[in-house]
């Protein structure tokens, strides 16, 4: 039961991020040149675009997982 709630919460977060921000973005510092005391670094901006349809489906799926009770076996 706890796993189901965790997956539901993760799906809701992914859905909201996708709908509000258009995807997940991050910045990575990368060392380009490292010669003794001289060091050159560059920032790489990367984006993982998530289509709004996928975000809406993830959001709906997460809500369903949290709201609908699990089936009980007899």
ABEGO torsion letter per residue (X at the ends): XAAAAAAAAAAAAAAAAAAAAGEBBBBBBBBABBBEABBBBBBBBBBBBBBAAAAAAAAAAAAAAAABBBBBBX
